[in-house]
Amino acid sequence: MNAKTLKYDVPAGIVVFLVALPLCLGIALASGAPMFSGIISGIIGGIVVGMLSGSHTSVSGPAAGLAAVVLASITKLGAFDILLVAILIAGVLQLGMGLFRAGFIANYIPSNVIKGLLAAIGILLILKQIPHAIGYDSNFVEDTSFVQANGENTFSAILNAFNAITPGALVITLLSMLVLVYWDKTPMKKIKLLPAPLFVVVLGVLLNMAFNSFFPALQILPAHLVDIPAVDTGNLGAYLQLPDLTHLANPDVWTVAVTIAIVASLETLLNVEAVDKLDPHKRETPPNRELMAQGVGNICAGLLGGLPLTSVIVRSSVNIQNDNRTKASAVLHGVLLLASVVLLAPALNLIPLSALAAILIVTGYKLAKIALFRDMYNKGWSQFIPFAITVLAIVFTDLLSGVLIGLAASLFFLMRSNFRTPFSMEQYRLHIGDVIKMELPNQVSFLNKATIKTALWDIPANSKVLIDASNADYIDEDVLETLQDYRVAAAERNVRLNVVGLREKYQHHDSLEFVPALDKETRDNLHPDEILQLLRDGNQRFREGRFTTKYYHHQVEATAGGQHPMAVIVNCIDSRTSPEIIFDAGLGDLLTIRIAGNVVNREIIGSLEIAHKLGAKLIVVKGHSSCGAVGLALANEAANSVGSITGKIRRAVEDCGCGAHAPKNAPADAKAMLDQVARRNVENSLADIIGGSAFLREKITRGEMGLVGAFHDIATSTVHFGELVLPSDFERYRREHANLAA
């Protein structure tokens, strides 16, 4: 807390206080408890819990969600002072829960349920405040249950409200909402110490005073104003009640205490998760510290005559939306509640409830914007349906019941997803043929057994299957037995099976019946066009991030006795263009010749001839975008040496008309010029190979060797291949080679 943050926290604290005051009184009334018990809890929630809490945004106080519990408990126990014993015990239990780190529960509340909670509170604020906005104040301000304490429900209260409209209240509501909506478009927004809600409250008081003096028909009666009971400041102790500790051993007291501790803790954990989502600075509330702070708060409430308290979503939302920066705003709201009892009651009793209703309606709109529903819908049914169920359940029941229903819906979709898709299946083509890969997730339970078994037994005979358990930290014994049974079934159906990644603790060993390494028989059965397609497929996997698992250790063992490469790549030395990676190739698949600018000379041709003798059936000359060697050639560096690399590339520069005396139709863009020269340079290298090796021409003519040019666009990771060079192309390439040599 410092001067820089106080200019935000003071106005926010004042607005939270103005909203909290009628809430505290209303909840006490709905709970069947003494009126000042709500104020006492509000003071404790602000000052005590506010100072102990680790949250910068959460505001604590008496909660509407506990009103029904308190009312039933007073009836069951017979007196409010006996209930205070239960609240005291509940506080001790909460303190213990925090010390034993029970706050971890907050981490397991799904995001769709939290967002559903926020949206539902927003909708409830709008629906519940409509009657107060038009002057129908038959229920307390923060009643969030569908069935209200006065016998009405959310919708019947709205319908009845339209039969009892207070014109003055409606005028104040409409003007207040206009101010709140358009405040940021006025110069007033620059005054940090005067937030829009505070201005609205003052405006409501002044308008009602004007109605009383000049427009009696619009006068707002005291029943529609904040109502703080008169206090005898000389005898404040009379308003405090002490717990009757003689009932400490009463089993009913302990039953109520456990109920309050559980409900209050769950509501608190839900609320701090929700307000952390709303926090624009994305600060995280320590849940265990929050439980301990709430425990101390409820111990104080039990000792001083207050209602049980929790972190409260409405007050916290108002706090955040008024741009608070630290928990000083929550503490200040508690201090103001204390001052209101002693000093401020006459002034506060002038505030129309309709002005506060306008603040809460706008707060509700910000919590339940249409964009939130659209965003959740776009995330798919598994996210949207639990979100929607949470919203509807909270609106038509109460906060805690609704959240539990939402959690059940979310859990159903989680189990459904886990049951239906407990693994990923992918089929891809390698040089050894099609491989079907099943990758198991982190957790594989008995619920997944049926789906995994069906998927495995549906695999056709004579397939190659890879089951990868590398990511699985837990595999249920039922699933392990299924995998073991499939080893037998696979052998009978001539399915070659690899099972890899099993943890030693399962006492099941990996087994390999095929290795994705190129053997001589497989390589000899491949044709140049098939190899070209394999390279295309590998590049597609690289672009999509679907790399095949290489198991290099096994490939090293398989290739230790000899190599059987299928292709040779003439590639630039550029560090971004490694062929083995961009073609998703394994050890032994490719021979790679790397030379700057992928130019061809006698030594390169000799290496290509040796590559064929080693078994390679395809030559790929691969240029690439943004080539440094081509850039140097364009800059005419080292071009005076005929045998230099840049000298060879200069031939492509001149062919493209991209030199110093470039014609008007040459590319104007530097990158386009660079890429055009790089593509032409590939063609020149193909010509050098055809014109420079009778041996390779003969092999291409017989179909024993393929030759193709390629261009690698680094920005998109795509390799664009040309057509395989045919014998009919030889004459053209030899002429080009002769021209180049000349």
VENRA-V867644 format. One record per backbone hydrogen bond with DSSP energy under -1.0 kcal/mol. CO is the residue of the C=O (numbers start at 1). NH is the residue of the N-H. E is the energy in kcal/mol with one decimal. If there is no record, write none. Layout:
co:nh:e
CO:NH:E
CO:NH:E
This chain:
co:nh:e
2:6:-2.6
3:7:-1.1
5:8:-1.5
5:9:-2.5
6:10:-2.7
8:12:-1.6
9:13:-2.9
10:14:-2.1
11:15:-2.2
12:16:-2.6
13:17:-2.2
14:18:-2.3
15:19:-2.0
16:20:-3.0
17:21:-2.3
20:24:-2.9
21:25:-1.8
22:26:-2.7
23:27:-2.6
24:28:-1.7
25:29:-2.0
26:30:-2.6
27:31:-1.7
28:33:-2.1
34:37:-1.7
36:40:-2.5
37:41:-1.9
37:307:-1.4
38:42:-2.1
39:43:-2.5
40:44:-2.5
41:45:-3.2
42:46:-2.0
43:47:-2.9
44:49:-2.1
47:51:-1.5
48:52:-1.9
49:53:-2.7
59:312:-2.8
61:310:-2.4
63:66:-1.4
64:67:-1.4
66:70:-2.8
67:71:-2.6
68:72:-2.4
69:73:-2.2
70:74:-2.6
71:75:-1.7
72:76:-2.3
73:77:-3.1
74:78:-2.3
79:83:-1.5
80:84:-1.8
81:244:-1.8
82:86:-1.2
83:87:-2.4
84:88:-2.3
85:89:-2.4
86:90:-2.7
87:91:-2.1
88:92:-1.7
89:93:-2.6
90:94:-2.5
91:95:-2.3
92:96:-2.2
93:97:-2.4
94:98:-2.3
95:99:-2.2
96:100:-2.4
97:102:-3.0
98:101:-1.4
102:105:-1.6
103:106:-1.8
104:107:-1.6
105:108:-1.9
106:109:-1.2
110:114:-1.9
111:115:-2.8
112:116:-1.6
113:117:-2.5
114:118:-2.2
115:119:-2.5
116:120:-2.6
117:121:-2.5
118:122:-2.2
119:123:-2.5
120:124:-3.0
121:125:-2.7
122:126:-1.8
123:127:-2.9
124:128:-3.6
125:129:-1.5
129:133:-2.6
130:134:-1.3
131:136:-3.4
134:166:-3.3
140:143:-1.2
146:154:-1.2
148:151:-1.7
152:148:-3.2
153:157:-2.4
154:158:-1.0
155:159:-2.3
156:160:-2.8
157:161:-1.8
158:162:-1.3
160:163:-1.3
161:164:-1.8
166:170:-2.1
167:171:-2.4
168:172:-2.3
169:173:-2.4
170:174:-2.5
171:175:-2.5
172:176:-2.5
173:177:-2.5
174:178:-2.0
175:179:-2.1
176:180:-2.5
177:181:-2.5
178:182:-2.3
179:183:-1.0
182:185:-1.5
183:186:-1.9
186:189:-1.4
187:190:-1.7
188:191:-1.9
190:192:-1.2
191:194:-1.7
195:199:-2.0
196:200:-2.4
197:201:-2.1
198:202:-2.1
199:203:-2.8
200:204:-2.6
201:205:-2.0
202:206:-2.5
203:207:-2.8
204:208:-2.1
205:209:-2.1
206:210:-2.2
207:211:-2.7
208:212:-2.4
209:213:-1.5
210:214:-3.3
211:215:-1.1
215:218:-2.3
216:219:-1.3
221:224:-2.3
222:225:-1.8
224:353:-2.5
231:233:-1.2
232:235:-2.1
235:238:-1.4
236:239:-1.9
237:240:-1.3
243:245:-1.3
244:247:-1.9
245:248:-1.6
247:250:-1.6
250:254:-1.6
251:255:-2.2
252:256:-2.3
253:257:-2.5
254:258:-2.6
255:259:-2.0
256:260:-2.8
257:261:-2.7
258:262:-2.5
259:263:-2.7
260:264:-2.9
261:265:-1.9
262:266:-2.5
263:267:-2.5
264:268:-2.1
265:269:-2.7
266:270:-2.6
267:271:-2.5
268:272:-2.7
269:273:-1.8
270:274:-2.1
271:275:-3.1
272:276:-1.8
273:277:-1.2
274:278:-1.4
275:279:-1.9
279:282:-1.6
286:290:-2.0
287:291:-2.2
288:292:-2.1
289:293:-2.5
290:294:-2.6
291:295:-2.3
292:296:-2.5
293:297:-2.3
294:298:-2.6
295:299:-2.0
296:300:-2.3
297:301:-2.3
298:302:-2.5
299:303:-1.8
300:304:-1.9
301:305:-1.4
301:306:-3.1
310:61:-2.3
312:316:-1.9
313:317:-2.5
314:318:-2.3
315:319:-2.2
316:320:-2.3
317:321:-2.6
319:324:-1.5
320:323:-2.0
326:329:-1.4
327:331:-2.0
328:332:-2.7
329:333:-1.9
330:334:-1.5
331:335:-2.2
332:336:-2.6
333:337:-1.8
334:338:-2.0
335:339:-2.4
336:340:-2.5
337:341:-1.2
338:342:-1.1
339:343:-3.6
339:344:-1.2
344:348:-2.6
345:349:-2.0
347:350:-1.4
348:351:-1.8
351:226:-2.5
352:356:-1.1
353:357:-2.3
354:358:-2.0
355:359:-1.6
356:360:-2.1
357:361:-2.5
358:362:-2.2
359:363:-2.1
360:364:-2.6
361:365:-2.2
362:366:-1.9
363:367:-1.4
364:368:-1.8
369:372:-1.0
369:373:-1.1
370:374:-2.4
371:375:-2.5
372:376:-2.3
373:377:-2.2
374:378:-2.2
377:380:-1.6
380:383:-1.1
380:384:-2.8
381:385:-2.5
383:387:-1.4
384:388:-3.2
385:389:-2.9
386:390:-2.4
387:391:-2.1
388:392:-2.6
389:393:-2.9
390:394:-2.3
391:395:-2.2
392:396:-2.3
393:397:-1.1
397:146:-2.8
398:402:-2.7
399:403:-2.2
400:404:-2.3
401:405:-2.3
402:406:-2.5
403:407:-2.8
404:408:-2.0
405:409:-2.2
406:410:-2.6
407:411:-2.7
408:412:-2.2
409:413:-2.0
410:414:-2.2
411:415:-2.7
412:416:-2.7
413:417:-2.8
414:418:-2.6
415:419:-2.8
416:420:-2.5
417:421:-2.7
422:441:-1.1
424:439:-2.6
426:437:-3.5
428:435:-2.9
430:433:-2.0
433:430:-2.2
435:428:-2.2
436:466:-3.1
437:426:-2.2
438:468:-2.9
439:424:-2.1
442:473:-1.7
442:474:-1.9
444:476:-2.7
445:448:-1.8
446:449:-1.2
448:452:-2.5
449:453:-2.7
450:454:-2.4
451:455:-2.2
452:456:-2.4
453:457:-2.5
454:458:-1.2
456:459:-1.4
463:496:-2.4
464:436:-2.9
465:498:-2.8
466:438:-3.1
467:500:-2.5
468:440:-2.4
469:472:-1.3
474:444:-2.3
476:480:-2.0
477:481:-2.3
478:482:-1.6
479:483:-2.3
480:484:-2.2
481:485:-2.6
482:486:-1.9
483:487:-1.3
485:489:-2.1
486:490:-3.3
487:491:-1.6
488:492:-1.7
489:493:-1.1
490:495:-3.0
491:494:-1.0
493:462:-1.8
496:465:-2.9
498:467:-3.2
499:511:-2.0
500:469:-3.2
503:506:-1.4
504:507:-1.9
511:499:-2.6
515:517:-3.1
519:523:-2.4
520:524:-2.7
521:525:-1.2
523:526:-1.4
527:531:-2.2
528:532:-2.3
529:533:-1.8
530:534:-2.0
531:535:-2.1
532:536:-2.1
533:537:-2.7
534:538:-2.4
535:539:-2.3
536:540:-2.0
537:541:-2.3
538:542:-2.1
539:543:-2.5
540:544:-2.1
541:546:-2.3
551:555:-1.9
552:556:-2.9
553:557:-1.6
554:558:-2.2
555:559:-2.1
559:562:-1.3
566:617:-2.2
567:591:-2.5
568:620:-2.5
569:593:-3.2
570:622:-2.7
571:595:-2.5
574:577:-1.4
578:582:-2.3
579:583:-2.0
580:585:-2.5
581:584:-1.6
586:589:-1.6
589:566:-2.6
589:567:-1.0
591:569:-2.8
593:571:-3.3
595:598:-2.4
601:605:-2.4
602:606:-2.4
603:607:-2.2
604:608:-2.2
605:609:-2.1
606:610:-2.0
607:611:-2.3
608:612:-1.8
609:613:-1.7
610:614:-1.5
611:616:-2.3
612:615:-1.6
617:706:-2.0
618:568:-3.0
619:708:-2.2
620:570:-3.4
621:710:-2.4
623:712:-2.5
627:631:-2.0
628:632:-2.0
629:633:-2.0
630:634:-2.5
631:635:-1.6
632:637:-2.4
633:636:-1.4
638:641:-1.2
641:644:-1.4
644:648:-1.8
645:649:-2.1
646:650:-1.9
649:653:-1.6
650:654:-2.5
651:655:-2.3
652:656:-1.8
653:658:-2.5
659:662:-1.2
663:666:-1.7
669:673:-2.2
670:674:-2.3
671:675:-2.6
672:676:-2.2
673:677:-2.2
674:678:-2.1
675:679:-2.2
676:680:-2.1
677:681:-2.5
678:682:-1.4
679:683:-1.6
680:684:-2.2
681:685:-1.9
682:686:-2.3
683:687:-2.2
684:688:-2.2
685:689:-1.9
686:690:-2.4
687:691:-3.0
688:692:-1.5
693:697:-1.7
694:698:-2.1
695:699:-1.8
696:700:-2.3
697:701:-2.4
698:702:-2.0
699:704:-2.1
699:705:-1.2
706:619:-3.2
707:725:-3.4
708:621:-2.3
709:722:-2.8
710:623:-2.5
711:720:-3.1
712:625:-2.4
712:714:-1.0
713:717:-1.4
718:713:-3.0
720:711:-2.4
726:729:-2.3
727:730:-1.6
729:733:-2.2
730:734:-3.0
731:735:-2.2
732:736:-2.3
733:737:-2.3
734:738:-2.5
735:739:-2.6
736:740:-2.5
737:741:-3.0
738:742:-2.3
